[in-house]
Amino acid sequence: MNNKWMLGVIDATTYIEPLQPLTLHRSVAAVPFAGRYRLIDFVLSSMVHSGIESVAIFPKYQYRSLMDHLGSGKNWDLNRKRDGLFFFPSPDLSIPMHHVGAFAHFEQHIDYFLRSRQKYAVICNSYTICNIDYEAVLERHIANECDITEVRYQGRSLEMFVLETSLLLDLIANHRNTGYYSIVDIVRDHRHSLKICDYEHDGYAAVIDSIESYFRHSMELLNKDVWQQLFIQSRPIYTKVKDEPPTKYTEKAVVKNSMIANGCIIEGHVENSIIFRSVKIGKGTVIKNSIIMQKSQIGEHCELDCVIVDKDAKVENNVSLRGTERVPFVIRKGTVQGELISS
């Protein structure tokens, strides 16, 4: 099959209120995940491994950090003279976009679709974590003579769709007359004559749509079986490259069942946790069941359990913080958590 038949479309317009503590200064697509990645890295890497050479990102809010992360697309081999990575922010923030694949947003950048050479389009959200072969989805789509194929996992939609580019153009052009304002509207309605098919993804998948799901699925990565399903050697997850030194462990440091990225200084006890790049953890500190994001600093003699520390935050000495698996304690990006305001 000619891999160039597929066009990649990533809808990054969705605002998810339950994720708000992590999205005050970034879009959902740019939320850090798994020690060194952003949520969008997973769907974007899957597209690249599926032979997709033209990918359009459609953001709406707080997308500066997303643009900084993606850059020219070089880390995904998408910095090309022809096709490559495209960024199409919404020029009209008043347009409501309740579902993935909003035709009104696509219409604002219709030239991209009109000029594309690919016969098929893959439309995805930016907050589903999986490692999927879209070429296999397309093969099933063609074999079953479907109009739209929806990818599902354990009965739940992953909000990933395959259809012909010509059909997508028709749906965009006529959405005001048909009353279908997104690809989801069509899939959920059975009054039309289009053939809607399902494709069941048999690997690992997770939809990040709340702080609870973010925390739970992050902790699942500490399970070897889950890790191996997501981080496949032949289909690596690409991200922005940052050259940093190896992590330094002092003589009294203790690390158990944890992911530690490079550039860190670990002087305390870390257990069942995910530590991002360039994090410093002080002497006598015990961190369990927690997520500490990039360049955060945890002082000495602290106790953290079920805590999410966002990027560039600081926890001062002698602070005790405890959340739960359902309601983790969140320290917002760039803030300071001191002894007098500990919880």
Steps between C-alpha positions, in 0.01 A plus 500: 500500500619851422556659842479847345126447465445620858473855630538555875273744684541557876222699662658684795210741559336307785486667840460246782395675821586208736864535385509871583776496765735374226362713216505853640809584294493232229263315271389146578723375216807643676440342842820315608475122531723199574811685613607664175204517260193712427156350436510589130823302451315170501249565223758692297758220526236243403421701188866521403551125547191443284670674209305826530715783365257792527357584843285801587464616863185699576533679839284766661610604852835543679703347218831684542659212694365254242663694215825518696492125555424403140715762329554416134416134558866395467486252787218318319668522156231743386719798407455445128502715186177333392230395747632491860356659814242782482358715778152652455381698806136606499464867393155514661489401868123548513430190292376224736688171463327244717633191324814380326510577128306829494424585137484876569866499606605292200305735273715791613803322352330324210792563263706245688248226419443618143873491424567163662600206279392230745185300424418432867502700823557389859337733756604464866485681831820596679448340841473127428804296602566200277741362240282412202559407137265717293597310187328191648191713569502623140533147362193392697317816394562427131431127525161560666410782258429736788426871477636574850692268730513578873779359717377357830658339804309271733174642370602864545565741216857624475376791284711390204338482157598398146313619189565609144627857467233566235227401749658723765497793258135436424410486869686826565330677209149390599511496881263796535237328285535149645514605866812287555759731650771241572609151405367380837150631420488279192632187670247533784202551267347208308256695282743549212597252229874489575656168600667537841743225603688422822865404538593347837851597616658198671795675669510733799296821483407773748293815465630784719193708584536581872762535773393160635547328160831680446630377833362147463632443150836651591534252786406216263825565312688355797347166400747327267225348283336839442836663423588236241163541323544877473873539442561254218861471387412493129258795541664742746318804636681812380523824696701822512865412552676659798866424564550467875747309719414167665314511831719519811419275795672579829617233744180506709257518210240221475292437187236225472270423206524848352571678170781753528580721200846642434653811655363439852672510839353242738605521866185360663263201476286455185244219473227422243545842342574675170775762505543724194821663374723721718313446826683542832390298802663595831645296785262316732204554264262210433293506181245225435232453232567844354581684176769769509527697176795664330739731690300482824686510831402301807671615820644297785303284748175520303229234469296481178238232433256507205622843392536657154763775489476697177798639310735754666328472839682500832423319825691648791660305787295302755177498299253210520247461216251219459228436246317187389492296181156647422592854605875556473645817650605733215766771525461737209771595255758746629355529851665457840362267767635605841489344843229736627263418214562126483207260510 
